[in-house]
Amino acid sequence: MNRRTVRALAALNVALLAALAVAGWTSPRASAQANFNQPQYLMLAGQSPGSTSSTLYIIDTNRNAMMSVRLEPRTKGRRELVPTGVRDVTGDFDVITAMRRAAEQK
């Protein structure tokens, strides 16, 4: 490589490093606070009681609602997602909170 190419590559590296530094200093900081205007979902995989099919549990933490879908085998080797139910989990969270408070008081 000739000197001109080396200088051009060095200048390009300096420019890219400067752009990376500026982007790092000006990007917004991460926030540990949830944005409650947007849906927040938690998904868990498992099995339903009494079933051998895989089940996906989807919890909307803003509305405290849980939906479950089961992956059922179909003909020709294909599988199908079958909704199995929706549940309001607000009462469940209240029970867990009460149990934790009772355990802390002991």
C-alpha positions in Angstrom: 0.0 0.0 0.0 1.2 3.5 -0.7 1.3 6.3 1.8 -1.7 8.0 0.4 -3.9 4.9 1.0 -2.6 4.4 4.5 -3.3 8.1 5.4 -6.8 7.9 3.9 -7.5 4.7 6.0 -6.1 6.3 9.1 -8.3 9.4 8.6 -11.3 7.2 8.0 -10.6 5.3 11.3 -10.3 8.6 13.2 -13.6 9.9 11.7 -15.4 6.6 12.6 -14.0 6.7 16.1 -15.2 10.3 16.6 -18.6 9.4 15.3 -18.8 6.4 17.7 -17.7 8.6 20.6 -20.3 11.3 19.8 -23.0 8.6 19.5 -22.1 7.1 22.8 -22.2 10.4 24.7 -25.4 11.7 23.1 -27.5 8.6 23.2 -30.2 8.5 25.9 -29.5 6.7 29.1 -31.2 3.5 29.9 -34.1 3.8 32.2 -35.2 1.2 34.8 -38.7 2.7 34.8 -41.4 0.9 32.7 -43.2 3.0 30.1 -46.8 2.2 30.9 -48.1 3.7 27.7 -46.8 0.7 25.8 -47.7 -2.9 26.2 -45.3 -4.9 28.3 -45.4 -8.7 27.8 -43.9 -11.6 29.6 -43.8 -15.0 27.8 -43.2 -18.3 29.5 -43.0 -21.7 27.9 -44.2 -24.9 29.6 -46.8 -27.6 29.6 -50.4 -27.5 30.6 -51.5 -29.8 33.4 -52.8 -33.0 32.0 -51.4 -32.3 28.5 -48.3 -33.4 26.6 -48.4 -30.5 24.2 -46.2 -27.4 24.6 -47.9 -24.3 26.0 -47.0 -20.7 25.8 -48.2 -18.4 28.5 -48.3 -14.7 27.6 -48.8 -12.1 30.4 -49.7 -8.5 29.7 -48.2 -6.8 32.8 -50.1 -3.5 32.2 -53.5 -5.2 32.3 -52.6 -8.1 34.5 -54.1 -10.5 32.0 -52.7 -13.9 31.0 -53.4 -15.8 27.8 -52.2 -19.4 27.0 -51.8 -21.0 23.6 -51.0 -24.7 23.0 -49.0 -26.1 20.2 -51.0 -29.0 18.8 -49.8 -31.5 16.2 -51.8 -31.6 13.0 -51.8 -33.8 9.9 -48.9 -33.8 7.5 -46.4 -32.9 10.2 -47.6 -29.4 10.7 -48.5 -27.8 14.0 -51.2 -25.3 15.0 -51.4 -22.8 17.8 -54.6 -23.3 19.7 -55.8 -20.6 22.2 -56.6 -22.3 25.5 -57.7 -19.5 27.7 -57.5 -16.0 29.1 -57.3 -15.2 32.8 -57.2 -12.0 35.0 -54.2 -12.5 37.2 -54.7 -9.5 39.5 -55.9 -11.6 42.3 -53.0 -14.0 41.9 -50.5 -11.1 42.3 -52.4 -9.9 45.4 -52.1 -13.4 47.0 -48.4 -13.5 46.3 -47.9 -10.1 47.8 -49.9 -11.0 50.9 -47.9 -14.3 51.3 -44.6 -12.4 51.1 -45.7 -9.8 53.7 -46.7 -12.6 56.0 -43.4 -14.3 55.6 -41.5 -11.1 56.3 -43.4 -10.5 59.5 -42.3 -13.9 60.9 
